[in-house]
Each structure stands twice: as structure tokens, then as C-alpha cells.
Amino acid sequence: MAHREGLELAEEERQALGDSLPTWPPFDEVPSSLAELRSRGWRIGILSNTDPEFLDASLEAIGVPVDLRITASEAGSYKPAHGHWERFFEQTGAERERHAHVAASLFHDIAPANELGLRAVWINRLRETSDLPRAAELGDLSKLPETLDDLVSA
């Protein structure tokens, strides 16, 4: 970005954004919403394109245990390719009709979930618009436990 803007960065500053990622805090509602999901019996799996070390740092900051995590290096593919989901279903044996994929990225998650015939909940923090099919759309995770309970029982 600095190059594009014609700015000069010192060598030690060139990786500052990437180096800062492990210290980014979660959105305020995420820990309590995920904890509520677990208390309702939901199992949580993370399908991520990020490096395992960054994901570990994020999960530590969130403080809620997850049942499974699949990164791009583990899946051997990068979303929107379907490798993460294929590996998820192979490892878990999860029932597709009792599964919900929750994500913010239309390109990386909501579109491929639709291609795979999976129920998806779009976390639309940026108030974008899209015609992609989804089971629900939320502004953040605060209503996710109720939303998932309603979708699965419907």
C-alpha cells in the first residue's frame, strides 16, 4: 500500500501490519456469543485461510475452545476452493442438514457454501449488499446463538 501511495517505509516497518495481526483483539461480542453457542450444545469448527500461528493467537484472545480448526496449509487449498469443507466433513462426519457455516466473506465463504448446498449465515459488519443466497444475515455475532437455534430447528 505504501508503494502504491508513493510512500517510503523503513525496512523494519515493512512487515508491521502482518506482525501486528496476533495482537488484534476480537470484536467485543465474539467471546460471549461463542461461549453461549457452546453452552447450547453447538460445536465450533474454524475454517481459515490464515496461518496456523495467527489463528492460534486469535483463538487465545477469544478464549473460547473450538472443536476443530482447519487452515489452508492443513486443507491443502485456499478458500474459496472447497478443500476446507471437504476436510471438515471427512474429519467430523457432520450432518449437512445440521451444519451452518458462519462467515463474513462473501467471496471466500458465503459463495462456496452456496455452491456446496450448505446453510450459511453472513456476518455483514460492513452493511454490504449481495444477492448471494444465505439462510440469515447478521450485523455481528450477538444474535448468532438464537439464529442458529432457529435455523436448525426450522
C-alpha positions, -999 to +999 in steps of 0.1 A: +000+000+000+029+024+008+044+017-026+011+024-043+008+057-024+044+067-032+055+064+005+089+052+016+089+027+045+119+018+066+129-019+063+118-027+099+083-012+092+075-032+061+061-062+080+044-041+107+008-049+096+015-087+094+034-086+126+006-068+144-021-094+135-016-117+165-023-088+188-056-077+172-085-081+197-117-099+188-149-080+182-165-073+216-194-097+212-174-127+198-162-143+231-197-142+248-215-153+216-192-183+211-194-192+247-232-191+245-231-213+214-211-239+233-234-237+263-263-245+240-245-276+227-232-262+194-198-275+183-175-249+168-151-255+139-129-228+123-121-230+086-095-203+080-071-192+052-048-176+078-015-191+091-019-215+120+001-192+143-022-163+136-053-185+142-038-197+175-033-161+186-069-152+177-083-182+194-063-175+225-076-139+225-112-151+221-108-175+250-135-200+239-124-235+230-132-248+195-137-284+185-119-283+152-097-259+132-087-263+096-062-239+080-053-235+043-020-253+049-038-282+066-066-283+039-041-281+010-063-254-006-072-218-002-109-207+001-130-202-019-118-236-031-138-264-014-108-281+003-116-267+038-152-280+037-142-314+022-117-319+050-142-307+076-169-332+066-143-360+063-129-353+098-162-347+116-189-368+097-212-338+105-247-340+091-250-313+064-286-306+074-275-298+109-245-277+098-243-240+094-214-221+080-210-186+096-187-161+079-181-125+069-166-130+035-190-133+006-162-144-018-143-168+005-172-183+024-208-175+015-205-182-022-187-216-018-211-226+010-239-219-015-221-240-042-219-268-017-256-266-008-248-256+028-268-233+051-248-201+056-251-171+079-235-140+066-219-117+093-223-084+074-204-059+097-198-036+067-235-033+057-228-045+022-254-057-003-254-090-021-278-113-040-260-144-028-284-169-011-279-173+026-300-186+054-295-155+076-277-122+077-265-106+109-246-073+116-224-091+142-224-123+163-246-111+192-277-128+179-259-158+164-269-184+191-307-177+186-303-175+149-286-209+147-311-225+170-339-212+148-323-223+116-316-258+127-350-264+143-368-249+112 
